[in-house]
Amino acid sequence: MKKNHLQGFNRWKRNMFRVLSLSFLWICVASIMPVRGEIIELRNDTWEDGDDAAYQMGFITSDIFAAKFTAQAHQYPYTFRRVRVLVGDGGGGGATGAFVLHIWEDNGGTAAPGTQIGYHDSYQLTAGYMNEIDITGMGLPQITSGSVRIGLEFVLDPPPSFYRDDDGIVPFTSYVYDVASGSWYYLDQFTTAGDWIIRLEIETSSATATPLPTNTPTHTPTLTATPTATNTPTHTPTNSPTLTPTNTQIPTDTPIPTDTPTPAPTDTPGGPTETPTPTVMATDTPIPTHTPTPVPTATPTPPPTSTPVPTNTPQYTYTPRPTYTAAPTYTPDPTYTAMPTYTMPPASPTPVPETLSLELWMPSHTITTGDPFAVNAIVHNPGDPISSARLVVMLILNEGIWFWPSWEMHLDSQLMSLDSNDTTVVVIPEFIWPSAGFYDGVIFLGAVTDPGYTELLGDPDLWNWSFGE
């Protein structure tokens, strides 16, 4: 009996030693292994596989299509992982083309981007797929705050080209650089029908540590092998000079409706000249079709040739867009001076306000197609200079609220100093309002607060307006 007790005690000691050893090993491994953050996809579009999308014609060599991306506050800092973009050719797919990738800071609140932080030429993209570009090897900096802009520059005239969704546009997040005029433009200046279908995948730096496993000292824990990852249908690129994407083909019948923009503005790409680097493969996902036929799995068979829609220009033949002509100078109402400098001459002497106040200004409360459109914020400060204050401007539309200058749906503002006089801030630069349907009850709401958003500095202001044909 005594011997049996001794043997049981020895087994218990051996089991305890194994449990403690495993726990110690777990702690050591966890302390040296990198902690992976959350993978997030930033996007402006709402397109999903099977939805309609509009193929964009009218681009020429050196034009750029681009989009702005802003993470939520808790997602900073983050690192870049991938760019995904829906590519087409106006027909059955299969056309390929080279594109230069640009990445800029984008915190200025203007159509033109900020400092370029990344550049790579060239990526080979294939029409008929959601192309995926791995940018982890570009040496991009970690982003700790603010917005970035991703742009793809046409190396040759299209096809292929890009798509936009068809459920409306997130204001001031999609852009066009027109090489003919050498200028950047908001896509909103040409159409408000949809956003560019391009996404940015990021990895946040924050992660929750994995808790230590709970062990019971009455038995030896059983170790379970980690399952080996299953290969996906998409091939991983090798180090060959040119990589061809593995495509999951889908049958197509009628090409996606096309929409040729008015001179799509762009700006001469400012990226540094580099020796071309190996072309990186894009991982592709099938685009939507307009037939109810289920999407087949990976098939190497090339796509069937579709009969071009009569209204489309034959493939590879594009008429260059006319050079964008700036809108004629707008003569405002008699009580206002022309944009961008705002002065309201009073009809009769008006007492100077004794406290700080904000005034929002637009050319009119009713905007129609062809009218000049702009928004100014005028801060009246009759007192001493203020070294630090925040200007908050909100666009309220269809139960959504967008904050200037990022025009994202989370709190944003511009920190500024105020002199002892009137300070005019251009919230939206002047442009000609495009055909955008009709909407009533749109509101711009503005206020000036202290840097911590705890106190209103003077009276806020509100501007009701509507737009139509």
Secondary structure, DSSP 8 states (H G I E B T S, - for coil): -HHHHHHHHHHHHHHHHHHHHHHHHHHHHHHHS-----EEEEES----TTS--EEE----TT-EEEEEEE--GGG-SEEEEEEEEEEE-SSSS--EEEEEEEEEE--SSSSS---EEEEEEEEEEETTEEEEEE-GGG----B-SSEEEEEEEESSS-SSEEEE-SS---TT-EEEEETTTTEEEEGGGT--S--B-EEEEEEES-----------TTS-------------SS----SSSB-----------S---EE--SS--B------------BB--EEEE---SS-S---S---S--------TTS--TT-----------------TTS--SSS-----SS-----SS-EEEEE-S-SEEETT-EEEEEEEEE--SS-EEEEEEEEEEEETTEEEETTTTBSS---EEEEE-SSEEEEEEEEEEE------EEEEEEEEEEE-TTS-SB-SB-EEEEEEEE-
